[in-house]
């Protein structure tokens, strides 16, 4: 993505129900499932929204190994699962995430940490953003307490094109001796997969933002479960 490519963000994070093999977008941009992701399995009747890197061919996949092994060697896009859209939905690359928060014109004026409906996260504004009357936005905010919005206030920002990435946590495993799933870092800061692997075969890049480490690209194990927000190219 660059000056000649524009994208539309999905209206919410990717969610999946294994028992019916159904993928959908979260009803609201601020929705997160949280600790219920620990119930991940091929027969779970609830919804999950944390996914291992590149497992678009198996959204309920859970690997208790830190490295993930050969099961994470290649990338299959989660966008392939969205009904009625072909392959139009896709995952941003590392470079595209970087363009959005640091390289596009006026990038620092068009994003920042925020809190919507008591959920910490990160806001991206469109290039042609026009602030709604009576709604404030402090660009480049590095604290979740600066830009805080009720559902009603967020609705106005959303109508103006704002995108909110909520902090859904990270699914790992309990310990070296207990391989059962564990969700941690809930509401600590957003963690969103890119489609880009790192030079280390066990890790991949994700977009993250938190008050301790700032906003940037990080790497983590491909077998960890992070949030996914899909996009599609628009004219």
C-alpha positions as CSV (number, residue, x, y, z in Angstrom):
1,X,0.0,0.0,0.0
2,X,1.3,3.4,-0.9
3,X,0.1,6.7,-2.4
4,X,-1.5,4.9,-5.3
5,X,-3.2,2.1,-3.3
6,X,-6.2,2.7,-1.0
7,X,-7.8,0.2,1.3
8,X,-11.0,-0.2,3.2
9,X,-10.8,-1.8,6.7
10,X,-13.2,-4.5,7.6
11,X,-16.0,-3.3,10.0
12,X,-14.6,-5.4,12.9
13,X,-12.0,-7.9,13.9
14,X,-12.1,-11.4,12.3
15,X,-14.1,-13.9,14.4
16,X,-14.6,-17.6,13.9
17,X,-16.9,-20.4,15.1
18,X,-15.4,-23.8,14.6
19,X,-18.5,-25.9,15.2
20,X,-20.3,-24.3,12.2
21,X,-17.1,-23.4,10.3
22,X,-18.3,-19.8,10.1
23,X,-16.1,-16.7,9.8
24,X,-17.5,-13.2,10.3
25,X,-16.5,-9.7,11.3
26,X,-17.2,-8.6,14.9
27,X,-20.5,-6.7,15.2
28,X,-18.6,-3.6,16.5
29,X,-15.1,-2.3,16.0
30,X,-14.5,-2.3,19.7
31,X,-15.6,-5.9,20.3
32,X,-13.1,-8.4,21.7
33,X,-13.7,-11.9,22.9
34,X,-10.9,-12.1,25.5
35,X,-10.4,-15.1,27.8
36,X,-13.0,-17.2,25.9
37,X,-10.3,-17.7,23.3
38,X,-8.8,-20.3,25.7
39,X,-11.6,-22.6,24.6
40,X,-10.2,-22.9,21.1
41,X,-10.8,-26.3,19.4
42,X,-12.1,-27.7,16.2
43,X,-15.5,-28.3,17.9
44,X,-15.9,-25.2,20.1
45,X,-19.4,-23.7,19.7
46,X,-18.4,-20.2,20.8
47,X,-16.5,-17.6,18.9
48,X,-12.8,-16.8,18.9
49,X,-10.8,-13.8,17.6
50,X,-7.2,-14.7,18.2
51,X,-5.4,-16.7,15.5
52,X,-2.0,-18.2,14.8
53,X,0.0,-16.7,12.0
54,X,-1.0,-17.6,8.5
55,X,-3.5,-20.3,9.4
56,X,-6.2,-19.1,7.1
57,X,-6.6,-22.7,6.1
58,X,-7.4,-23.7,9.8
59,X,-8.7,-20.9,11.9
60,X,-9.3,-23.1,15.0
61,X,-5.7,-24.4,14.9
62,X,-3.9,-24.4,18.2
63,X,-0.2,-25.3,18.7
64,X,1.3,-25.3,22.2
65,X,4.8,-25.2,20.8
66,X,6.5,-21.8,20.9
67,X,8.2,-22.4,17.5
68,X,5.2,-23.9,15.8
69,X,7.4,-26.0,13.6
70,X,6.5,-26.9,10.0
71,X,2.8,-26.1,10.5
72,X,3.6,-22.4,10.3
73,X,6.1,-22.5,7.4
74,X,3.8,-20.9,4.8
75,X,1.2,-18.2,5.0
76,X,-2.5,-18.7,4.0
77,X,-4.5,-15.5,4.3
78,X,-7.5,-15.4,6.6
79,X,-9.4,-13.3,4.1
80,X,-9.9,-16.5,2.0
81,X,-12.6,-17.5,4.6
82,X,-15.0,-14.6,4.1
83,X,-18.2,-15.6,2.3
84,X,-19.3,-14.0,-0.9
85,X,-16.2,-11.9,-1.4
86,X,-13.8,-14.2,-3.2
87,X,-10.3,-13.3,-2.2
88,X,-10.9,-9.5,-1.9
89,X,-10.3,-9.4,1.8
90,X,-6.7,-9.7,2.8
91,X,-4.1,-9.0,5.5
92,X,-1.8,-6.0,5.5
93,X,1.9,-6.5,5.0
94,X,4.5,-5.2,7.4
95,X,5.3,-2.3,4.9
96,X,1.6,-1.4,4.6
97,X,1.2,-1.2,8.4
98,X,4.3,1.0,8.5
99,X,2.9,3.3,5.8
100,X,-0.3,3.8,7.7
101,X,1.2,4.8,11.1
102,X,4.5,6.5,10.0
103,X,5.0,7.0,6.3
104,X,1.8,8.4,4.7
105,X,1.5,12.2,4.4
106,X,0.6,13.6,7.8
107,X,0.7,10.1,9.3
108,X,1.3,11.3,12.9
109,X,-1.8,13.5,12.7
110,X,-4.0,10.7,11.5
111,X,-3.5,8.1,14.3
112,X,-3.0,7.6,18.0
113,X,-3.8,5.5,21.0
114,X,-7.4,5.7,22.3
115,X,-10.0,4.1,24.5
116,X,-13.5,3.2,23.2
117,X,-16.2,1.8,25.5
118,X,-13.5,1.1,28.1
119,X,-11.4,-0.9,25.6
120,X,-7.8,0.3,25.0
121,X,-6.7,0.4,21.3
122,X,-5.5,2.4,18.4
123,X,-7.3,4.7,16.0
124,X,-6.4,5.3,12.3
125,X,-8.1,8.2,10.6
126,X,-8.6,8.4,6.8
127,X,-6.4,10.7,4.7
128,X,-9.3,13.1,4.1
129,X,-10.6,13.1,7.7
130,X,-13.0,15.8,8.8
131,X,-13.5,15.9,12.6
132,X,-17.2,15.7,13.7
133,X,-18.4,18.8,15.5
134,X,-18.0,18.5,19.3
135,X,-15.6,15.5,19.1
136,X,-12.0,16.0,20.0
137,X,-9.0,13.9,18.8
138,X,-5.4,14.3,20.0
139,X,-3.1,13.0,17.2
140,X,-0.1,11.0,18.0
141,X,-1.4,10.2,21.5
142,X,0.9,7.8,23.3
143,X,-1.5,7.1,26.2
144,X,-4.8,5.3,26.1
145,X,-6.3,7.9,28.5
146,X,-6.0,10.8,26.1
147,X,-8.6,10.0,23.5
148,X,-11.5,8.4,25.4
149,X,-14.9,7.9,23.8
150,X,-18.3,6.6,24.7
151,X,-20.2,4.4,22.2
152,X,-22.1,7.4,21.1
153,X,-19.0,9.5,20.5
154,X,-17.3,6.7,18.7
155,X,-20.2,6.3,16.4
156,X,-19.6,9.8,15.1
157,X,-15.9,9.2,14.6
158,X,-16.7,5.9,12.8
159,X,-19.2,7.6,10.5
160,X,-16.3,10.0,9.6
161,X,-14.2,7.1,8.6
162,X,-12.2,6.3,11.7
163,X,-10.9,2.8,12.3
164,X,-10.5,1.4,15.8
165,X,-8.2,-1.6,16.6
166,X,-9.1,-2.9,20.0
167,X,-6.7,-4.7,22.4
168,X,-7.8,-8.4,22.2
169,X,-4.8,-9.9,24.0
170,X,-2.5,-12.7,22.9
171,X,-3.2,-16.4,23.2
172,X,-0.2,-18.5,24.2
173,X,0.0,-21.5,26.5
174,X,0.1,-21.9,30.3
175,X,3.7,-23.1,30.7
176,X,6.3,-25.5,29.5
177,X,4.6,-28.3,31.5
178,X,1.0,-27.2,30.9
179,X,0.2,-26.9,27.1
180,X,-3.4,-25.7,27.6
181,X,-4.3,-22.3,26.0
182,X,-3.8,-19.1,27.9
183,X,-4.9,-15.5,27.0
184,X,-2.8,-12.8,28.4
185,X,-2.1,-9.0,27.8
186,X,-5.8,-8.4,27.4
187,X,-6.4,-4.6,27.1
188,X,-2.6,-4.1,27.3
189,X,-2.4,-2.8,23.7
190,X,-3.5,-4.0,20.2
191,X,-1.5,-6.8,18.5
192,X,-2.5,-7.3,14.8
193,X,-0.8,-9.8,12.5
194,X,0.8,-8.8,9.2
195,X,1.2,-11.2,6.3
196,X,5.0,-10.8,6.5
197,X,7.3,-13.5,8.0
198,X,10.5,-12.5,9.8
199,X,13.9,-13.8,8.9
200,X,13.5,-16.2,11.8
201,X,11.4,-19.1,10.6
202,X,9.6,-19.3,14.0
203,X,8.4,-15.7,14.1
204,X,6.4,-13.2,12.0
205,X,5.7,-9.4,12.1
206,X,2.7,-7.8,13.8
207,X,1.5,-4.2,14.4
208,X,1.5,-3.3,18.0
209,X,0.9,-0.3,20.2
210,X,1.2,0.0,24.0
211,X,2.3,2.6,26.5
212,X,5.6,0.8,27.3
213,X,7.0,0.2,23.9
214,X,5.2,2.7,21.7
215,X,3.7,2.1,18.3
216,X,5.7,0.0,15.8
217,X,6.2,-3.4,14.2
218,X,7.2,-6.3,16.5
219,X,7.9,-9.9,16.0
220,X,6.5,-12.9,17.9
221,X,6.1,-16.6,17.6
222,X,3.8,-17.6,14.7
223,X,2.1,-20.1,17.0
224,X,0.8,-17.3,19.3
225,X,-2.7,-16.1,18.7
226,X,-3.1,-12.4,17.8
227,X,-6.0,-10.3,16.4
228,X,-6.7,-10.0,12.7
229,X,-8.2,-7.0,10.9
230,X,-8.7,-7.6,7.2
231,X,-8.7,-5.0,4.4
232,X,-9.6,-4.8,0.8
233,X,-8.3,-2.6,-2.0
234,X,-10.7,0.1,-3.2
235,X,-10.4,2.3,-6.4
